[in-house]
Amino acid sequence: MSPAHVFEPTYEAIKRRLMTGEWASGTRIEAARLADDLGVSVTPVRDSLYRLNGERMVDFTPGEGFHVHRLTETEFRDLLELHLILLLAALATAPKGSAASVPADQPYPDRVADLFLAIAERSSNSEIVASIAAIGDRLQLSRHFDAMILADVEAEYRRIEAAVADAEPQAQIRNLLLGYHERRAHEAASYARTLAGHPGGQP
């Protein structure tokens, strides 16, 4: 296993590339070439890819190596459903009050991720927080395509952010979260096609 001071930044760098869509879905990841790009040895790259395989962000097949995970329509719906269940659980177990504020100068996908994480962290349940963060990482690339597939995503985000920041009644926040996830589940086929067809790089 690689030393932590080498492994952690290598892992984070590779995961960020996956989350921003630097590689197209199904692309073979060449560990040696990636190690050269990152300025590290092959060992921390392989260790990172095995960890990401466990997180289902890359796929490993003996004899074929590592490939960028292909998110199917069914898997996308399942992830949305679980993400919603966990957010509602966090909401139900959180004390009254507002969540931590989200920096406004970030790109839309990062603001969405941070907002959901802020909701999770209000619950003080570390397992809910970790699970929402992990599912959010797997959904992050799809958020780059929200504006292509759905209308008014910035307005939708601002409504949820305002409701959470103003500590509005849980029923109202719950309805906003339900609407957010249902809209994307309804367009799951479009997301799956878009993710499968994008050539690498953000839209």
Buried (B, 14 or more C-beta within 10 A) or exposed (E): EBEEEBBEBBBEBBBEBBBBBBBBBEBEBEBEEBBEEBEBBEBBBBBBBBBBBEBBBBBBEEEEBBBBBEBEBEBBBBBBEEBBEBBBBBBEEBEEEEBEEBEEEEEBBBBBBBBBBBBBBBBEBEEBBEBBBBBBBBBBBBBBBBEEBBEEBEEBBEBBBEBBBEBEEBEEBBEBBEEBBEBBBEBBEBBBEBBBEBEEEEE
